[in-house]
């Protein structure tokens, strides 16, 4: 018996097929280097393959960030201020509304899919080193996009270019920061809630 229902596999695939062309046309293909965007593709593969590693890998990568994104948007919309300011572009009227809505749907829709996947498949502890390695590569490549794009905050946090340390040193600090502040807490939490990946028989 499949551990991930067919409707979710098809639905997520349809979402990616709708979202990806729109983002590519507006932002350019380099925008897919963002971790939250990469997660859409890897999660789609993880759902179809019912792979604990692929789902766990993306949970470590983006689950906490997606939640912080939604909270920041909600605070600005309902209370009039940002919690951290990472979603200011969501209120930039120069960006088409449909693009901003796609971004909101992505960030709000990913967490429940990841949590459902972890609940059905379990957590694969090797997700942490996979994501740390991915971050090192992605941030290094993102750096060549320049400070205006600042993809994955490879030039400075919260879309601001940093000028405190040398760029190469900042990249190393960024990888360490992502790992310590985001990935390691997520890994420890998931390891406690879902101690190990499940076999098909255990998921019935």
C-alpha positions as CSV (number, residue, x, y, z in Angstrom):
1,X,0.0,0.0,0.0
2,X,1.5,3.4,-0.9
3,X,2.6,5.5,2.1
4,X,1.9,8.7,0.2
5,X,-1.5,9.0,-1.4
6,X,-1.7,9.5,-5.1
7,X,-3.8,12.7,-4.8
8,X,-0.9,14.4,-2.9
9,X,1.7,13.2,-5.5
10,X,-0.4,14.4,-8.4
11,X,-1.4,17.6,-6.6
12,X,2.1,18.6,-5.7
13,X,3.3,17.8,-9.2
14,X,0.6,19.9,-10.7
15,X,1.5,22.8,-8.3
16,X,5.1,22.7,-9.3
17,X,4.2,22.5,-13.0
18,X,2.1,25.7,-12.5
19,X,4.5,27.6,-10.3
20,X,7.8,26.9,-12.0
21,X,7.1,28.4,-15.4
22,X,5.6,31.6,-13.8
23,X,8.7,32.0,-11.6
24,X,11.1,31.3,-14.4
25,X,9.5,33.9,-16.7
26,X,9.4,36.6,-14.0
27,X,12.5,36.1,-12.0
28,X,14.7,34.0,-14.4
29,X,15.9,30.4,-13.9
30,X,18.6,31.4,-11.5
31,X,15.9,32.1,-8.9
32,X,15.5,28.4,-8.5
33,X,18.7,28.4,-6.6
34,X,16.8,29.7,-3.5
35,X,16.5,26.8,-1.1
36,X,12.7,27.2,-0.8
37,X,12.5,26.9,-4.6
38,X,14.8,23.9,-4.8
39,X,12.6,22.2,-2.2
40,X,9.6,22.2,-4.5
41,X,11.4,20.0,-7.0
42,X,13.2,17.7,-4.6
43,X,10.0,17.3,-2.5
44,X,8.1,16.3,-5.7
45,X,10.6,13.5,-6.3
46,X,10.5,12.5,-2.6
47,X,6.7,12.1,-2.7
48,X,6.7,10.0,-5.8
49,X,9.6,7.8,-4.7
50,X,8.3,7.8,-1.1
51,X,11.9,8.6,0.0
52,X,12.4,9.4,3.7
53,X,15.8,10.9,2.8
54,X,14.5,13.4,0.2
55,X,11.5,14.5,2.3
56,X,13.7,14.7,5.4
57,X,16.4,16.6,3.6
58,X,13.9,19.3,2.5
59,X,12.3,19.4,6.0
60,X,15.7,20.3,7.4
61,X,16.3,22.8,4.7
62,X,13.1,24.8,4.6
63,X,10.5,23.9,7.2
64,X,11.5,26.4,9.8
65,X,12.2,29.1,7.3
66,X,8.8,28.6,5.7
67,X,7.1,28.9,9.1
68,X,9.1,32.1,9.8
69,X,8.0,33.4,6.4
70,X,4.3,32.9,7.1
71,X,4.6,34.5,10.5
72,X,6.4,37.5,9.1
73,X,3.7,38.0,6.4
74,X,0.9,37.5,9.0
75,X,2.4,40.0,11.4
76,X,2.7,42.7,8.7
77,X,-0.7,42.0,7.3
78,X,-2.6,41.8,10.6
79,X,-0.5,43.9,13.0
80,X,1.3,46.3,10.7
81,X,4.9,45.4,11.4
82,X,7.4,42.8,10.3
83,X,8.9,40.2,12.7
84,X,12.2,40.0,10.8
85,X,11.6,41.8,7.5
86,X,12.5,38.9,5.2
87,X,9.2,39.2,3.4
88,X,9.1,42.9,2.5
89,X,8.9,42.0,-1.2
90,X,5.5,40.5,-0.5
91,X,4.1,44.0,0.0
92,X,6.0,45.5,-3.0
93,X,3.3,46.6,-5.4
94,X,5.8,46.7,-8.3
95,X,5.8,42.9,-8.2
96,X,2.7,41.4,-9.8
97,X,0.1,40.3,-7.4
98,X,-0.1,36.8,-8.9
99,X,3.7,36.3,-8.4
100,X,3.3,37.3,-4.7
101,X,0.4,35.0,-4.3
102,X,2.4,32.1,-5.8
103,X,5.1,32.9,-3.3
104,X,2.6,32.9,-0.4
105,X,1.0,29.6,-1.5
106,X,4.4,28.0,-1.8
107,X,5.7,29.0,1.6
108,X,2.4,28.3,3.3
109,X,1.7,25.0,1.5
110,X,5.1,23.4,1.9
111,X,5.1,22.9,5.7
112,X,2.0,20.7,5.9
113,X,3.2,18.6,3.0
114,X,6.6,18.1,4.7
115,X,5.1,17.3,8.1
116,X,2.7,14.8,6.5
117,X,5.6,13.2,4.6
118,X,7.7,12.9,7.8
119,X,4.7,11.4,9.6
120,X,4.2,8.8,6.9
121,X,7.8,8.1,6.0
122,X,9.7,8.9,9.2
123,X,12.9,11.0,9.5
124,X,16.2,10.0,7.9
125,X,19.0,11.3,10.0
126,X,21.4,11.6,7.1
127,X,19.3,14.6,5.9
128,X,21.5,17.0,8.0
129,X,24.8,16.4,6.2
130,X,23.1,16.4,2.8
131,X,21.6,19.8,3.5
132,X,24.9,21.3,4.9
133,X,26.7,20.1,1.7
134,X,23.8,21.5,-0.4
135,X,24.0,24.8,1.3
136,X,27.8,25.1,0.8
137,X,27.3,24.5,-3.0
138,X,24.2,26.6,-3.4
139,X,25.5,29.6,-1.6
140,X,28.8,29.4,-3.5
141,X,26.9,29.3,-6.8
142,X,24.4,32.0,-5.7
143,X,27.3,34.4,-4.9
144,X,27.9,34.8,-8.6
145,X,24.4,36.1,-9.1
146,X,25.7,39.4,-7.6
147,X,24.7,41.5,-4.6
148,X,21.5,42.9,-6.3
149,X,19.9,39.4,-6.4
150,X,21.6,38.3,-3.2
151,X,20.2,34.8,-3.7
152,X,20.2,32.7,-0.5
153,X,21.6,35.8,1.2
154,X,24.9,35.0,-0.2
155,X,26.0,38.6,-0.1
156,X,24.4,39.5,3.3
157,X,21.4,38.7,5.5
158,X,17.9,39.9,4.9
159,X,18.7,41.1,1.4
160,X,21.3,43.6,2.6
161,X,24.8,43.4,1.4
162,X,27.3,43.0,4.2
163,X,30.6,44.9,4.2
164,X,32.0,43.8,7.6
165,X,34.1,40.8,6.5
166,X,35.6,39.6,3.2
167,X,33.1,37.8,0.9
168,X,34.8,34.4,1.1
169,X,34.8,34.6,4.9
170,X,31.1,35.6,4.9
171,X,30.2,32.6,2.7
172,X,31.8,30.3,5.3
173,X,30.0,32.2,8.1
174,X,26.7,31.9,6.2
175,X,27.0,28.1,5.9
176,X,27.8,27.8,9.6
177,X,25.0,30.2,10.5
178,X,22.4,28.3,8.4
179,X,23.6,25.1,10.0
180,X,23.6,26.2,13.6
181,X,20.5,28.4,13.6
182,X,18.2,26.4,11.3
183,X,19.4,23.0,10.3
184,X,20.7,21.6,13.6
185,X,17.6,22.6,15.6
186,X,15.4,21.1,13.0
187,X,17.4,17.9,12.8
188,X,17.4,17.5,16.6
189,X,13.6,18.1,16.8
190,X,12.8,15.7,13.9
191,X,15.1,13.1,15.4
192,X,13.1,13.2,18.6
193,X,9.6,13.3,17.1
194,X,10.3,10.8,14.2
195,X,13.2,8.7,15.5
196,X,13.9,6.8,12.3
197,X,12.6,6.4,8.8
198,X,9.8,3.8,8.4
199,X,9.5,0.7,6.3
200,X,6.4,0.4,4.1
201,X,5.0,-2.3,6.5
202,X,5.4,0.1,9.5
203,X,3.5,2.9,7.8
204,X,0.3,0.9,7.2
